Structures are given as C-alpha cells and as structure tokens.
Amino acid sequence: MAIDPETLPYRPCAGFMLVNADGLVFTGERIDHRARKGFEGAWQMPQGGIDPGEDERVAALRELEEETGITPDKVEVIAKCASPYRYDLPPELLGKVWKGKFRGQEQHWFLGRFLGEDTDINLEAHDPPEFHAWRWLALEELPEKIVPFKRDVYAALVEEFRDLICESPPPPPVPRTGNRYAGGHPWRARIGTTGSLRRGQTTSECLDRRQTRLWCAQQPSNRSA
C-alpha cells in the first residue's frame, strides 16, 4: 500500500555549516550513501535529529561533535538561519528511513567558524560513524555535491549565509608567532561598513547576523579527502 506523505510529519533536525580559516565548508561523505544507487559521491554538512526537549543550538553542536569529533570549544557560533528549511524524501526512501514515521526533515541550520586544526577532526568519534571521508568545499560547490533531494535547501543556505562568509579580498594578515596568530584566530569581523573590532576581540558581542561579516586571512591549511 502506497504511503501518502501528506499524512506524515517532518522530522525535527539541526545542522551545522562549519567554515574554516580559508572560507571553506566542512563536508563528509556518508557511509550509507555509498550503498545507494545515485547517491554515490554525495557530500553533506553535519546534521541530525533533535531529541525531544532539546535546544536547537545544543542539538546542532552535539551532531557536529558526534559526526566529526569537533568539540564545542573549537567552534564559534555566528548565526542561525532566519527560519527552518524543509525537504521531502524521494518516493524510493519514503517509508524506509526513520522507521517510516516522517515525510522529510525540518532543519534548523547554524553557521560557525572552526577554531581548531584539521587534526581535531575524528570521524570515528561516534559509534557507528556517519561519514567515511571528509573534505573542505568552496561555498558554491555545496549544492552540486549534495544528494538531489536536499539540493534546494543547500542552495538556499548558501544564499542566506553568503554575506557572512569571507568572499572578498581579506585584510592584511595579522602578525603571528610560530603557528599561532598574535591576535588569536585569523578570522576577523567588521561591523557595518566602517567600524572594526579591535584585535583579539571576538564576534560574541555582535551576533546580530545583519551586522557581522566574517573575513579570513588566506593561510595554507591541511585538507583531507
């Protein structure tokens, strides 16, 4: 008997767009996608279900840690999407995933900067692991790398968070000692069009997503596929 998706709710979900100092976004290749025809080579950002009573931000950071090994102290949350995004499962998956209880997902997405190093990433932090491989992708590549039924959500996220991610020529590099920046992490923030934050100041005091824009110094990083 065919399932009518209109009779099913959306699964509450939280996701995290993690951006490194080069302005690239963390993505992983899901283990289960390799076994599904048409989903091979699909890469996605960390995401997962929200537990009953769980805060959306807490859920997003928990999923990020479970799927990547990146702990909350190595992340600075910058923004949350203005409203949740929904996607529907394709007919071939409807009734087969999430015990057949949901028609798709309603996702609450967060944007944040990665304050750690690539060596902090551990795909086996959770059992069972979600991803079998990971890499940093340019913002514009995200929609084309995700599975087709999530593509519209990813395209909308790119547009919503685009202005908060460094895409313009960066400011002069911050002096550093050894492999540590004298002013802290190489990201900088600029308020509006004139004022700027003092060196070492974080954006935690100005999380209004309409005012804060991130910049990053172009520094080499280690990348893994």
ROSE-4610 file (N, C-alpha, C; in Angstrom, 1 decimal, always signed):
// ROSE-4610
residu = [M/M/M/A/A/A/I/I/I/D/D/D/P/P/P/E/E/E/T/T/T/L/L/L/P/P/P/Y/Y/Y/R/R/R/P/P/P/C/C/C/A/A/A/G/G/G/F/F/F/M/M/M/L/L/L/V/V/V/N/N/N/A/A/A/D/D/D/G/G/G/L/L/L/V/V/V/F/F/F/T/T/T/G/G/G/E/E/E/R/R/R/I/I/I/D/D/D/H/H/H/R/R/R/A/A/A/R/R/R/K/K/K/G/G/G/F/F/F/E/E/E/G/G/G/A/A/A/W/W/W/Q/Q/Q/M/M/M/P/P/P/Q/Q/Q/G/G/G/G/G/G/I/I/I/D/D/D/P/P/P/G/G/G/E/E/E/D/D/D/E/E/E/R/R/R/V/V/V/A/A/A/A/A/A/L/L/L/R/R/R/E/E/E/L/L/L/E/E/E/E/E/E/E/E/E/T/T/T/G/G/G/I/I/I/T/T/T/P/P/P/D/D/D/K/K/K/V/V/V/E/E/E/V/V/V/I/I/I/A/A/A/K/K/K/C/C/C/A/A/A/S/S/S/P/P/P/Y/Y/Y/R/R/R/Y/Y/Y/D/D/D/L/L/L/P/P/P/P/P/P/E/E/E/L/L/L/L/L/L/G/G/G/K/K/K/V/V/V/W/W/W/K/K/K/G/G/G/K/K/K/F/F/F/R/R/R/G/G/G/Q/Q/Q/E/E/E/Q/Q/Q/H/H/H/W/W/W/F/F/F/L/L/L/G/G/G/R/R/R/F/F/F/L/L/L/G/G/G/E/E/E/D/D/D/T/T/T/D/D/D/I/I/I/N/N/N/L/L/L/E/E/E/A/A/A/H/H/H/D/D/D/P/P/P/P/P/P/E/E/E/F/F/F/H/H/H/A/A/A/W/W/W/R/R/R/W/W/W/L/L/L/A/A/A/L/L/L/E/E/E/E/E/E/L/L/L/P/P/P/E/E/E/K/K/K/I/I/I/V/V/V/P/P/P/F/F/F/K/K/K/R/R/R/D/D/D/V/V/V/Y/Y/Y/A/A/A/A/A/A/L/L/L/V/V/V/E/E/E/E/E/E/F/F/F/R/R/R/D/D/D/L/L/L/I/I/I/C/C/C/E/E/E/S/S/S/P/P/P/P/P/P/P/P/P/P/P/P/P/P/P/V/V/V/P/P/P/R/R/R/T/T/T/G/G/G/N/N/N/R/R/R/Y/Y/Y/A/A/A/G/G/G/G/G/G/H/H/H/P/P/P/W/W/W/R/R/R/A/A/A/R/R/R/I/I/I/G/G/G/T/T/T/T/T/T/G/G/G/S/S/S/L/L/L/R/R/R/R/R/R/G/G/G/Q/Q/Q/T/T/T/T/T/T/S/S/S/E/E/E/C/C/C/L/L/L/D/D/D/R/R/R/R/R/R/Q/Q/Q/T/T/T/R/R/R/L/L/L/W/W/W/C/C/C/A/A/A/Q/Q/Q/Q/Q/Q/P/P/P/S/S/S/N/N/N/R/R/R/S/S/S/A/A/A]
num = [1/1/1/2/2/2/3/3/3/4/4/4/5/5/5/6/6/6/7/7/7/8/8/8/9/9/9/10/10/10/11/11/11/12/12/12/13/13/13/14/14/14/15/15/15/16/16/16/17/17/17/18/18/18/19/19/19/20/20/20/21/21/21/22/22/22/23/23/23/24/24/24/25/25/25/26/26/26/27/27/27/28/28/28/29/29/29/30/30/30/31/31/31/32/32/32/33/33/33/34/34/34/35/35/35/36/36/36/37/37/37/38/38/38/39/39/39/40/40/40/41/41/41/42/42/42/43/43/43/44/44/44/45/45/45/46/46/46/47/47/47/48/48/48/49/49/49/50/50/50/51/51/51/52/52/52/53/53/53/54/54/54/55/55/55/56/56/56/57/57/57/58/58/58/59/59/59/60/60/60/61/61/61/62/62/62/63/63/63/64/64/64/65/65/65/66/66/66/67/67/67/68/68/68/69/69/69/70/70/70/71/71/71/72/72/72/73/73/73/74/74/74/75/75/75/76/76/76/77/77/77/78/78/78/79/79/79/80/80/80/81/81/81/82/82/82/83/83/83/84/84/84/85/85/85/86/86/86/87/87/87/88/88/88/89/89/89/90/90/90/91/91/91/92/92/92/93/93/93/94/94/94/95/95/95/96/96/96/97/97/97/98/98/98/99/99/99/100/100/100/101/101/101/102/102/102/103/103/103/104/104/104/105/105/105/106/106/106/107/107/107/108/108/108/109/109/109/110/110/110/111/111/111/112/112/112/113/113/113/114/114/114/115/115/115/116/116/116/117/117/117/118/118/118/119/119/119/120/120/120/121/121/121/122/122/122/123/123/123/124/124/124/125/125/125/126/126/126/127/127/127/128/128/128/129/129/129/130/130/130/131/131/131/132/132/132/133/133/133/134/134/134/135/135/135/136/136/136/137/137/137/138/138/138/139/139/139/140/140/140/141/141/141/142/142/142/143/143/143/144/144/144/145/145/145/146/146/146/147/147/147/148/148/148/149/149/149/150/150/150/151/151/151/152/152/152/153/153/153/154/154/154/155/155/155/156/156/156/157/157/157/158/158/158/159/159/159/160/160/160/161/161/161/162/162/162/163/163/163/164/164/164/165/165/165/166/166/166/167/167/167/168/168/168/169/169/169/170/170/170/171/171/171/172/172/172/173/173/173/174/174/174/175/175/175/176/176/176/177/177/177/178/178/178/179/179/179/180/180/180/181/181/181/182/182/182/183/183/183/184/184/184/185/185/185/186/186/186/187/187/187/188/188/188/189/189/189/190/190/190/191/191/191/192/192/192/193/193/193/194/194/194/195/195/195/196/196/196/197/197/197/198/198/198/199/199/199/200/200/200/201/201/201/202/202/202/203/203/203/204/204/204/205/205/205/206/206/206/207/207/207/208/208/208/209/209/209/210/210/210/211/211/211/212/212/212/213/213/213/214/214/214/215/215/215/216/216/216/217/217/217/218/218/218/219/219/219/220/220/220/221/221/221/222/222/222/223/223/223/224/224/224/225/225/225]
x = [+0.8/+0.0/+0.9/+0.6/+1.4/+1.2/+2.3/+2.2/+1.9/+0.9/+0.6/+1.5/+2.5/+3.4/+2.6/+1.5/+0.7/+0.2/+0.2/-0.2/+0.9/+2.1/+3.3/+3.9/+4.4/+5.1/+6.5/+7.1/+8.6/+9.4/+10.5/+11.4/+12.2/+12.1/+12.9/+14.4/+15.1/+16.5/+17.4/+18.6/+19.6/+20.8/+21.3/+22.5/+23.5/+24.8/+25.8/+26.7/+26.8/+27.7/+29.0/+30.1/+31.3/+32.3/+32.8/+33.7/+35.1/+36.1/+37.5/+38.1/+39.4/+40.0/+40.2/+40.1/+40.2/+38.8/+37.8/+36.4/+35.8/+36.3/+35.8/+34.9/+34.0/+32.9/+33.2/+33.1/+33.3/+32.2/+32.5/+31.5/+32.1/+31.2/+31.5/+30.8/+31.3/+30.7/+30.0/+28.7/+28.0/+28.3/+28.5/+28.7/+27.5/+26.3/+25.2/+24.9/+25.4/+25.2/+25.9/+27.0/+27.9/+27.1/+26.2/+25.5/+24.2/+23.8/+22.6/+22.9/+22.2/+22.5/+22.0/+22.8/+22.5/+23.0/+23.4/+23.8/+25.3/+26.0/+27.5/+28.1/+29.2/+29.9/+29.2/+28.1/+27.4/+28.0/+28.2/+28.8/+27.9/+27.8/+26.9/+27.5/+26.9/+27.3/+26.7/+27.3/+26.8/+25.4/+24.6/+23.2/+22.6/+21.5/+20.8/+19.6/+18.9/+17.6/+17.8/+16.8/+16.7/+15.9/+16.6/+15.9/+14.8/+13.8/+12.6/+13.1/+12.6/+13.0/+14.4/+15.1/+16.5/+16.5/+17.4/+17.5/+18.2/+17.7/+18.2/+19.7/+20.2/+21.7/+22.4/+22.0/+22.6/+22.6/+21.5/+21.4/+22.4/+22.5/+23.5/+24.9/+25.3/+26.7/+26.9/+25.9/+26.0/+26.2/+25.4/+25.6/+26.9/+27.4/+28.7/+29.8/+29.7/+30.7/+30.6/+29.4/+29.2/+29.8/+29.5/+29.9/+31.3/+31.9/+33.2/+34.3/+33.8/+34.8/+35.2/+34.6/+34.9/+34.1/+34.7/+34.0/+33.6/+32.6/+32.0/+33.1/+34.1/+35.1/+36.0/+35.9/+36.6/+35.7/+34.6/+33.6/+33.1/+32.9/+32.2/+31.0/+29.8/+28.6/+28.4/+28.1/+28.0/+26.5/+25.8/+24.4/+23.5/+22.2/+21.2/+20.4/+19.9/+19.0/+17.8/+17.3/+16.1/+14.9/+14.7/+13.6/+14.0/+13.4/+13.8/+13.5/+14.3/+14.2/+13.6/+12.8/+12.2/+12.5/+12.7/+12.8/+12.0/+11.6/+10.8/+11.7/+11.4/+12.1/+11.6/+12.5/+12.0/+11.2/+10.4/+9.5/+10.2/+11.4/+12.1/+12.6/+12.6/+13.1/+11.9/+10.8/+9.6/+9.2/+9.0/+8.6/+9.7/+11.0/+12.1/+13.1/+13.2/+14.1/+13.3/+14.0/+13.3/+12.1/+12.2/+11.1/+9.8/+9.9/+8.7/+7.8/+8.3/+7.5/+7.4/+8.3/+8.4/+8.5/+8.0/+8.0/+9.2/+10.0/+11.2/+11.7/+12.5/+13.0/+12.7/+12.6/+12.5/+13.8/+14.7/+16.0/+16.3/+17.0/+17.4/+18.9/+19.4/+20.8/+21.5/+22.8/+23.7/+25.0/+25.5/+26.8/+27.8/+29.0/+30.1/+31.4/+32.4/+33.8/+34.5/+35.4/+36.2/+37.5/+37.6/+38.8/+39.9/+39.7/+40.7/+41.6/+42.2/+43.1/+42.4/+42.9/+42.3/+42.6/+43.6/+43.9/+42.9/+42.0/+40.9/+39.8/+39.7/+38.6/+38.8/+37.8/+37.8/+36.5/+36.4/+35.2/+34.7/+35.6/+35.2/+34.9/+34.6/+34.3/+33.0/+32.1/+30.8/+30.6/+30.0/+29.8/+28.3/+27.9/+28.6/+28.9/+30.0/+30.3/+29.3/+29.2/+28.3/+29.0/+30.2/+31.0/+32.2/+32.6/+33.8/+34.9/+34.6/+35.6/+35.1/+36.1/+35.7/+36.6/+36.1/+36.9/+36.3/+37.1/+36.6/+36.2/+35.0/+34.5/+34.3/+34.4/+34.0/+32.5/+32.1/+30.7/+29.8/+30.3/+29.5/+29.3/+30.2/+30.2/+29.2/+28.7/+27.8/+26.6/+25.8/+24.6/+24.8/+25.9/+26.1/+26.6/+27.1/+27.7/+26.7/+25.6/+24.6/+23.7/+23.0/+22.1/+21.0/+20.4/+19.4/+18.3/+17.7/+16.5/+16.8/+18.1/+18.5/+19.1/+19.1/+19.8/+19.2/+17.9/+17.2/+17.6/+17.6/+17.9/+19.4/+20.3/+21.7/+21.9/+21.2/+21.2/+20.7/+19.6/+19.1/+20.0/+20.6/+21.6/+22.8/+23.3/+24.4/+24.0/+22.8/+22.4/+22.2/+21.7/+21.4/+22.7/+23.7/+24.9/+26.0/+25.8/+26.9/+27.6/+26.8/+27.3/+28.1/+27.9/+28.6/+29.9/+30.1/+31.4/+32.3/+33.5/+34.5/+34.6/+34.3/+34.4/+35.1/+35.4/+36.1/+37.6/+38.5/+39.9/+40.0/+40.8/+41.0/+41.8/+41.7/+42.5/+44.0/+44.9/+46.3/+46.4/+47.3/+47.5/+47.9/+47.4/+47.7/+49.1/+50.0/+51.3/+51.1/+52.0/+51.9/+53.2/+53.2/+54.4/+54.3/+55.3/+55.2/+54.0/+53.2/+51.9/+50.7/+50.9/+49.8/+49.7/+48.5/+48.3/+48.4/+49.1/+49.3/+47.9/+47.0/+45.7/+44.7/+45.1/+44.2/+43.9/+42.7/+42.4/+42.4/+42.8/+43.0/+41.7/+40.5/+39.3/+39.2/+38.5/+38.3/+36.8/+36.2/+34.9/+34.8/+34.0/+33.8/+32.3/+32.1/+30.7/+30.3/+29.2/+28.6/+29.6/+29.9/+30.8/+32.0/+32.0/+33.1/+33.8/+33.1/+33.7/+34.3/+35.4/+36.0/+36.3/+36.4/+36.7/+38.1/+38.5/+39.9/+40.5/+41.8/+42.5/+42.3/+42.0/+41.7/+40.3/+39.5/+38.1/+37.3/+36.4/+35.6/+34.3/+33.5/+32.2/+31.1/+31.4/+30.4/+29.5/+30.0/+29.3/+28.4/+28.5/+27.8/+27.3/+26.5/+26.0/+24.8/+24.4/+23.3/+23.8/+23.2/+23.7/+23.5/+22.8/+22.7/+23.9/+24.7/+25.8/+27.2/+27.2/+28.5/+28.9/+30.1/+30.6/+31.9/+32.2/+33.4/+34.4/+35.7/+36.8/+37.8/+38.6/+39.6/+40.9/+42.0/+43.3/+43.6/+44.2/+44.5/+45.7/+45.5/+46.6/+46.5/+47.6/+47.5/+47.0/+46.2/+45.7/+45.8/+45.8/+45.8/+44.4/+44.3/+42.9/+43.0/+41.9/+41.8/+40.5/+40.6/+39.5/+38.9]
y = [-1.2/+0.0/+1.2/+2.1/+3.4/+4.3/+4.9/+5.9/+7.3/+7.9/+9.3/+10.2/+10.9/+11.7/+12.9/+13.2/+14.3/+13.9/+12.6/+12.2/+12.1/+12.4/+12.2/+13.6/+13.7/+15.0/+15.1/+16.2/+16.4/+16.1/+15.5/+15.2/+16.5/+16.8/+18.0/+17.7/+18.6/+18.3/+19.6/+19.5/+20.6/+20.3/+21.3/+21.2/+22.3/+22.0/+23.0/+23.2/+24.5/+24.8/+25.4/+24.5/+24.9/+25.4/+26.6/+27.2/+27.4/+27.0/+27.2/+28.5/+28.7/+30.0/+30.4/+29.4/+29.7/+30.0/+30.0/+30.3/+29.0/+27.9/+26.6/+25.9/+25.1/+24.5/+23.0/+22.5/+21.1/+20.3/+19.2/+18.2/+16.8/+15.9/+14.5/+13.6/+12.5/+11.5/+10.5/+10.4/+9.5/+8.0/+7.2/+5.8/+5.1/+5.4/+4.7/+5.2/+6.4/+6.8/+6.0/+5.4/+4.7/+3.4/+2.9/+1.7/+2.0/+3.3/+3.6/+4.1/+3.5/+3.9/+5.3/+6.1/+7.5/+8.5/+7.9/+8.8/+8.7/+7.9/+7.8/+9.2/+9.4/+10.7/+11.9/+11.7/+12.8/+13.3/+14.6/+15.1/+16.0/+16.0/+16.8/+17.4/+18.4/+19.0/+18.2/+18.3/+17.6/+18.0/+17.1/+17.3/+16.1/+16.3/+15.1/+15.5/+14.5/+14.7/+15.5/+16.2/+16.9/+16.0/+15.8/+15.0/+15.7/+15.0/+15.7/+16.6/+17.9/+18.9/+19.5/+19.0/+19.5/+20.9/+21.8/+23.1/+22.9/+23.7/+23.5/+23.8/+24.8/+25.1/+23.9/+23.5/+22.3/+21.1/+20.9/+19.7/+19.8/+21.0/+21.2/+21.0/+21.5/+21.3/+19.8/+19.2/+17.8/+16.9/+17.2/+16.5/+16.7/+18.0/+18.3/+17.5/+17.4/+16.6/+15.1/+14.6/+13.2/+12.8/+13.6/+13.2/+13.6/+14.5/+15.0/+14.9/+14.8/+14.8/+16.2/+17.2/+18.6/+19.0/+19.4/+19.7/+21.2/+21.6/+22.9/+24.0/+23.7/+24.7/+25.1/+24.3/+24.6/+25.2/+25.7/+26.3/+27.6/+28.6/+29.8/+30.0/+29.9/+30.0/+31.5/+31.7/+33.0/+33.4/+32.5/+32.8/+31.6/+31.8/+30.8/+31.2/+30.2/+30.6/+31.3/+32.2/+33.0/+32.2/+31.1/+30.2/+28.8/+27.7/+26.4/+26.0/+25.1/+24.6/+23.2/+22.9/+21.6/+21.0/+19.6/+18.9/+17.6/+17.1/+15.8/+14.7/+13.5/+12.3/+12.0/+11.4/+10.9/+9.6/+9.3/+8.1/+6.8/+6.6/+5.4/+5.2/+6.4/+6.3/+6.5/+7.0/+7.2/+5.9/+5.9/+4.6/+3.7/+4.0/+3.1/+3.7/+5.0/+5.6/+6.2/+6.3/+6.8/+6.0/+4.7/+3.8/+4.2/+4.9/+5.3/+6.3/+7.0/+7.9/+9.3/+9.7/+11.1/+11.1/+12.3/+12.5/+13.2/+13.8/+14.5/+15.2/+16.2/+16.9/+18.4/+18.9/+20.4/+20.8/+21.5/+21.7/+23.1/+23.2/+24.4/+24.5/+25.4/+25.5/+26.6/+26.3/+27.2/+27.4/+28.6/+28.9/+29.1/+28.6/+28.8/+28.7/+29.3/+29.2/+28.1/+27.5/+26.4/+27.1/+26.9/+27.5/+26.5/+25.2/+24.2/+24.0/+22.8/+22.3/+21.1/+20.8/+19.6/+18.3/+18.3/+17.1/+16.9/+17.9/+17.7/+16.9/+16.7/+16.0/+14.5/+13.8/+12.4/+11.8/+11.2/+10.6/+9.4/+8.8/+7.7/+8.1/+9.3/+9.8/+9.2/+8.8/+8.2/+6.9/+6.0/+4.6/+4.3/+4.1/+4.0/+5.3/+5.4/+6.7/+7.1/+8.4/+8.9/+8.9/+9.4/+9.6/+8.7/+8.4/+7.6/+8.4/+9.6/+10.5/+12.0/+12.9/+14.3/+15.2/+16.4/+17.4/+18.8/+19.8/+21.2/+21.6/+22.2/+22.6/+24.1/+24.6/+26.0/+26.1/+27.3/+27.5/+27.2/+27.6/+27.4/+26.0/+25.1/+23.7/+22.9/+23.4/+22.7/+22.1/+22.9/+22.4/+21.3/+21.3/+20.3/+19.0/+19.1/+17.9/+17.1/+17.7/+17.1/+16.2/+15.2/+14.4/+15.3/+14.9/+15.8/+16.3/+15.5/+15.9/+16.9/+17.2/+18.2/+19.4/+19.4/+20.5/+21.9/+21.9/+23.2/+23.9/+23.0/+23.5/+24.1/+23.3/+23.8/+25.1/+25.2/+26.4/+27.6/+27.4/+28.5/+28.8/+27.9/+28.1/+28.9/+28.6/+29.3/+30.8/+31.0/+32.4/+33.1/+32.4/+33.1/+33.4/+32.5/+32.7/+33.4/+33.6/+34.0/+35.3/+36.3/+37.6/+37.5/+36.4/+36.2/+35.5/+35.0/+34.2/+35.0/+35.0/+35.8/+35.4/+36.4/+36.2/+37.3/+38.4/+39.5/+39.4/+40.2/+40.3/+40.5/+39.7/+39.8/+41.0/+41.4/+42.5/+42.0/+42.9/+42.5/+41.4/+40.4/+39.3/+39.9/+39.2/+39.5/+38.9/+39.7/+39.2/+37.9/+37.0/+35.7/+35.3/+34.5/+33.9/+32.4/+31.8/+30.4/+30.1/+29.2/+28.8/+29.4/+30.3/+30.9/+32.4/+32.9/+34.3/+35.1/+36.3/+37.1/+37.6/+37.8/+38.3/+37.2/+36.0/+34.8/+34.2/+33.8/+33.1/+34.1/+33.6/+34.6/+35.2/+34.7/+35.4/+36.8/+37.7/+39.0/+39.3/+40.2/+40.7/+42.2/+42.6/+44.0/+44.4/+45.4/+45.8/+46.9/+46.6/+47.5/+47.8/+49.0/+49.4/+50.2/+50.6/+51.5/+50.9/+50.7/+50.3/+48.9/+48.6/+47.3/+46.9/+45.6/+45.1/+45.2/+45.4/+45.5/+44.1/+44.1/+42.8/+42.0/+40.7/+39.8/+39.8/+40.8/+40.8/+39.8/+39.1/+38.1/+38.8/+38.0/+38.5/+38.1/+37.6/+37.1/+38.3/+39.5/+40.7/+41.2/+40.7/+41.3/+40.2/+39.3/+38.2/+38.6/+39.8/+40.3/+40.0/+39.0/+38.5/+39.5/+40.6/+41.7/+42.6/+42.6/+43.5/+42.8/+41.6/+40.9/+40.2/+40.6/+39.9/+39.3/+38.1/+37.4/+37.6/+37.7/+37.8/+36.7/+36.3/+35.3/+35.6/+35.5/+35.6/+34.4/+34.6/+33.5/+32.8/+31.7/+30.9/+29.5/+28.8/+27.4/+26.5/+25.5/+24.6/+23.1/+22.2/+20.8/+20.3/+19.7/+19.2/+17.7/+17.1/+15.7/+15.3/+14.3/+13.9/+12.7]
z = [+0.0/+0.0/+0.0/-0.9/-1.0/+0.2/+0.6/+1.7/+1.2/+1.8/+1.5/+2.3/+1.7/+2.5/+3.3/+2.8/+3.4/+4.8/+5.1/+6.4/+7.4/+7.0/+7.8/+8.2/+9.4/+9.8/+9.3/+9.5/+9.2/+10.5/+10.3/+11.4/+11.9/+13.2/+13.6/+13.5/+12.9/+12.6/+12.8/+13.2/+13.3/+12.5/+11.8/+11.0/+11.3/+10.9/+11.2/+9.9/+9.5/+8.4/+9.1/+9.1/+9.7/+8.7/+8.9/+7.9/+8.5/+7.8/+8.3/+8.0/+8.3/+8.1/+6.6/+5.7/+4.3/+3.7/+4.5/+4.0/+3.3/+3.6/+3.1/+4.1/+3.6/+4.4/+4.6/+5.8/+6.1/+5.5/+4.9/+4.3/+4.5/+4.7/+4.8/+3.8/+3.4/+2.6/+3.4/+3.4/+4.3/+3.9/+4.9/+4.7/+4.0/+4.4/+3.8/+2.4/+2.0/+0.6/-0.4/+0.0/-0.9/-1.4/-0.6/-1.0/-1.7/-1.9/-2.6/-4.0/-5.0/-6.4/-6.6/-7.2/-7.5/-6.4/-5.2/-4.1/-4.0/-4.8/-4.6/-4.9/-4.1/-4.2/-3.7/-2.9/-2.3/-1.0/-0.8/+0.4/+1.1/+2.4/+3.1/+4.4/+4.9/+6.2/+7.4/+8.5/+9.7/+10.0/+10.3/+10.7/+11.4/+12.0/+12.7/+13.4/+13.9/+14.6/+15.9/+16.3/+17.5/+18.5/+19.7/+20.7/+21.3/+21.8/+22.5/+23.6/+23.5/+24.5/+24.4/+23.4/+23.2/+22.5/+22.9/+22.3/+20.9/+19.9/+18.5/+18.4/+19.1/+19.0/+19.7/+20.8/+21.5/+20.6/+19.9/+19.0/+17.9/+17.3/+16.2/+16.6/+17.8/+18.2/+18.6/+19.2/+19.5/+18.2/+17.2/+16.0/+15.3/+15.4/+14.9/+15.6/+16.9/+17.7/+17.4/+17.3/+17.1/+15.7/+14.7/+13.3/+12.9/+13.6/+13.2/+14.4/+15.6/+16.7/+17.1/+16.5/+16.8/+18.0/+19.1/+20.3/+20.3/+21.1/+21.1/+21.4/+22.1/+22.5/+21.3/+20.2/+19.0/+17.9/+18.3/+17.4/+18.0/+17.1/+17.5/+16.6/+17.3/+16.5/+16.1/+14.8/+14.3/+14.0/+13.5/+13.1/+13.0/+13.0/+12.8/+11.7/+10.9/+9.7/+10.2/+9.4/+9.8/+10.1/+9.3/+9.5/+9.1/+9.6/+9.3/+7.8/+7.3/+5.9/+5.9/+4.9/+4.8/+3.5/+3.6/+2.3/+2.5/+1.3/+1.3/+0.8/+1.3/+0.9/-0.5/-1.4/-2.6/-2.4/-3.4/-3.2/-2.8/-3.3/-3.1/-1.6/-0.9/+0.5/+1.5/+1.0/+1.9/+2.5/+3.8/+4.5/+4.8/+4.4/+4.6/+5.7/+5.8/+6.7/+7.9/+9.0/+10.3/+10.6/+10.3/+10.6/+10.0/+8.9/+8.2/+8.8/+9.8/+10.6/+10.0/+9.1/+8.6/+7.1/+6.6/+5.1/+4.7/+5.6/+5.3/+6.6/+6.5/+7.6/+7.6/+8.8/+9.0/+9.8/+9.1/+9.6/+10.1/+11.2/+11.8/+11.6/+10.8/+10.5/+11.2/+11.6/+12.2/+11.4/+11.5/+10.8/+11.9/+11.8/+12.7/+12.2/+12.9/+12.4/+13.2/+12.5/+13.1/+13.7/+15.0/+15.8/+16.0/+15.5/+15.8/+14.6/+14.6/+13.5/+12.8/+11.6/+10.9/+11.7/+12.5/+13.3/+14.4/+14.7/+15.7/+15.1/+13.8/+13.2/+13.3/+13.8/+14.1/+13.7/+12.5/+12.0/+12.8/+13.7/+14.5/+15.9/+16.1/+17.5/+18.0/+17.1/+17.4/+16.8/+17.5/+17.0/+16.8/+15.6/+14.4/+13.8/+13.0/+12.4/+11.3/+11.0/+10.0/+8.6/+8.6/+7.4/+7.3/+6.1/+5.9/+5.4/+4.9/+4.4/+4.6/+4.6/+4.7/+3.9/+3.6/+2.9/+3.1/+2.8/+2.8/+1.4/+1.3/+0.0/-0.1/-1.3/-1.5/-1.4/-0.9/-0.7/-1.9/-3.0/-4.3/-4.7/-4.2/-4.6/-3.8/-2.7/-1.8/-2.5/-3.2/-3.8/-4.8/-5.5/-6.6/-6.0/-4.7/-4.1/-3.3/-2.9/-2.0/-2.8/-2.2/-2.9/-3.5/-4.6/-5.3/-4.5/-3.6/-2.9/-1.7/-1.4/-0.5/-1.2/-2.5/-3.2/-3.0/-3.0/-2.8/-1.5/-0.5/+0.9/+0.9/+0.3/+0.3/-0.5/-1.6/-2.4/-1.6/-0.9/-0.1/+1.1/+1.7/+2.8/+2.3/+1.1/+0.5/+0.3/-0.1/-0.3/+1.0/+2.0/+3.3/+4.0/+4.0/+4.8/+4.0/+2.7/+1.8/+2.3/+2.7/+3.1/+4.5/+5.2/+6.4/+6.3/+5.1/+4.9/+4.0/+4.3/+3.6/+2.1/+1.3/-0.2/-0.9/-0.1/-0.7/-0.3/-0.9/-0.6/+0.9/+1.6/+3.1/+3.5/+4.7/+5.2/+5.3/+5.6/+5.8/+6.8/+6.6/+7.6/+9.0/+10.0/+11.4/+11.7/+12.3/+12.7/+13.6/+13.4/+14.2/+14.7/+15.7/+16.3/+16.1/+15.4/+15.2/+14.3/+14.8/+14.0/+14.7/+15.7/+16.3/+16.0/+15.7/+15.4/+16.7/+16.6/+17.8/+18.3/+17.4/+17.8/+18.0/+17.9/+18.1/+16.7/+16.5/+15.2/+14.1/+12.9/+11.7/+11.3/+11.7/+11.2/+11.9/+11.2/+11.7/+11.4/+12.1/+11.8/+11.6/+10.8/+10.5/+10.8/+11.5/+11.9/+10.8/+10.2/+9.2/+8.1/+7.8/+6.7/+7.2/+8.4/+8.9/+10.1/+11.2/+12.4/+12.3/+13.0/+13.0/+14.5/+14.7/+16.0/+16.3/+17.6/+18.0/+17.9/+17.7/+17.5/+18.8/+18.6/+19.7/+20.2/+19.8/+20.2/+19.3/+19.9/+19.2/+18.7/+18.0/+17.5/+18.4/+19.6/+20.5/+21.0/+21.0/+21.4/+20.3/+19.1/+18.0/+17.1/+17.6/+16.8/+16.0/+16.0/+15.0/+13.6/+13.0/+11.7/+10.6/+10.9/+9.8/+9.9/+11.0/+11.2/+11.1/+11.4/+11.4/+10.1/+9.6/+8.4/+8.7/+8.3/+8.6/+7.5/+7.9/+7.0/+7.4/+6.5/+6.9/+6.1/+6.8/+6.2/+5.4/+4.2/+3.3/+3.8/+4.5/+5.1/+4.6/+4.4/+3.9/+5.0/+4.6/+5.6/+5.1/+6.0/+5.6/+5.2/+4.1/+3.7/+3.5/+3.8/+3.7/+2.8/+2.1/+1.2/+1.8]
